[in-house]
Structures are given as structure tokens and as C-alpha cells.
């Protein structure tokens, strides 16, 4: 689950785009299924993922965490170049263009309804992929910093927890970072300077996390880093590296703004006994962040 870079280059309207696992737009080489409504909006299923079971269960190849979706709802496969979808005795049925199906081939533009989610089949070279790529970017990105947003973080966390149920020995850690005395920065230098600090901080953090980590701005001056396959010890080393990098950084803001040294406090938690859902891990990391603030700021707790 790499963070992925963000490009500000203009898109040629003739270029055909889809969205990859990092949320970035790329050229489509073949047909694909794209989620156009419901959970996982804008994500897609490509030929190299077939056959793929769609469902809410932890063993589903393409997981849609919604109670309206059966654990193994339907299967998408390819046979001699043709895409097919078949129902797997789902509770709410699998519908193609609003008609219940057992098994049928897919044509360009067909819509598959899986519970309260809907996927659209796009043949190779479909120009509609451009719109869907931009829609996906809007949904998962923070407008100010360009990082992933809270919604994408929670989706990523849910996916990691689903994978972990199949690999019980795989650790998972979450860090929450908060800019120390950020209100004072806004009060002294103004909100425009505060926004610029957040943008530069986002770039700094983006360059310091690992490819496998998911970095997001989750609100205000708070950021989060989801670290798959990392227990507390390696995650703590990563967090200390982030904290130190921020403390050493020189932020290029308006002369005379007087923001001083920017620091962050970090709360860290690992998924463990007594945790049942994503919010439990968030609460644990948030509690450690509160400790870091209470004990003097500019430190890592957890």
C-alpha cells in the first residue's frame, strides 16, 4: 500500500487514464471494472487480478466492507478474451444493468450491482476512465496538501485488518502526528502561513515514509501513518526519524513571520489483543499522542 506521488501536470484530454493502487492516474492497457458508486469509489479490477471474488469476507479478492454485500458475493473471470460475472448465491443477488443474473458476459458500459455498490465495465480505450480517475482523486485526496485523506486512510486500515485476519502473525502499527503549537503559528503569522507550513510538512513527511506506508492528513494539523508489517520497535524508529526530520527542517515562509522551529508530537500504537475494529487502533494511537503532548511535546510515545 504505497503512498504514491502526486502529479500536478495537466492531463491531455485525449489520454486514457485509470487509477492504480496508489490512487494515481495511469494509462489503461486493457479493459477493467471500476467502482462508480458505494464503498471503494474509483478503484478498479484489472485482467491480471482475474479470476476475482468480490465480497465483504476477509478472503475476498476485492473486498467491499458493506453489510449489503455477501461474504463471497460474485466472481469475475475472463474466458478467451471475454469478461464474465457469475453470482455466488449471494443474499441480495448480483445484478447487471438492474437484472439479476447467474452468469453472463460483460459488454462495454455494463453496470454490476453488488449490494449498495456498483461497478462499471469499461472496454479497453474507454474515454470515461478519464472522468473516473479524476473523481477518484477528488474522493481520496486532501485538497490543501495533496496527501491522502482520512477517508482513504480508514479504507486502507480496513483492508489491512481484513488481510491480517488471514495472516494472524503480521503486525500492524499506526502513528498520529500533530503539529505542536500550531494555533500559535496561525495567530502570529496568519492562516496563509499556517497553510504553507502544512503543505511543506506534507512534502517532508512524504519523502521520509517508506513505500509500503500510507501517509494521510486526517484533519487540521493532524497526520497519520499506517505501517503494515511493522511492530512497535521498527515503527518507533520510523516515527523518531520523522520527528527529527521535522525538527531540523527549515520552512520557507514569509520573512518576518516568526514561526520559529516547527515540531511534532507523535502517538504510536500496534494492533493487538482487545482490539476489534479500526477505531480501536485509532483511539490507542490518539491516547499515546495525548501523552506525548502532556509530557512536553516534540516526542514519540507508544
Phi, psi and omega in degrees: 000070184289152180296316179079143180269162182245132180253137177258010181290147179288144181267128174295126183297345179269353181279136180264126187234148165228181184247132179269184184297337180272000180084015181257152180279133179221163181285134177284136177258349185199183178294161177202163171255132181237134176286121182248354177204141176093202181301145176066034181309129177089346179282163188219164174243127182250166184303324183289352177267355185274150354290149183225128174271129175258130180182179180264351182290156182293342180265003179290144178287323176235103190269128174243102187282071180227138179296343179280352182255133178290161182301317172234094192273307180207167179235137174249132182217171180234132181226112180051045175088350180258135176276139177232154171231138179226138179285145180247048181058044181290153180295314184262012177068161172252126183246137171243119185053041176073011178247128178299141181227157167261311178200133178200154177285159181252138175245159181307127178094352179298142180247127179254122177260124179236101186061231179264012176253156180224134178243145179242134179273124180244120177292162179304131178088014180287125181288343180295340180299331179299309180300316183293325177296316180293322177298317180297317178302317181298322185287324189255356184252146172279128187295322184288312188258341185081357176286169170298157183255182183299320180302315181291324177299314182295322177296318178295321179294317177299318179296318180295322179293324177295318178294323183294332178295338176268341181230077190299338182269005183272118181285161179209126181235153179225133176242140173244126181249137178228132180289125181290136175053039182293327178300322179295324177297314179297319182293320183282315190252347180099160185290331178296318176294318178302317178297320180293323175300316180295320179296314180292324177297319179301316179295320180297312180296321181300324180279350185255339180281166180278164179298330183275351182275154175248115180257135181214150167266122188254001175148136177054236179261021181256137177233161178222149176232118176265126187239090179295149176059028179232122173279186185298319185298305178293326179294323179294322177297319178297315181296321179295323177296319178296314181300315181294321180297320179293316182298325182276344187290147173253117183271126182276092178235179185304138178301139179080008181289335175064038182281341180070199180283131177268132177228164177229149169256144185229129173252134187232139177215150177247141176299132183200194183302141179088352178263134183239336182215170186304322183297334178294318179292320177299315180297320180295316178294322180294323178296321178291326176297319178299320177298316180299321178293315184294328184272008173126356178070174180053049180205166179249129175236142178138000000 
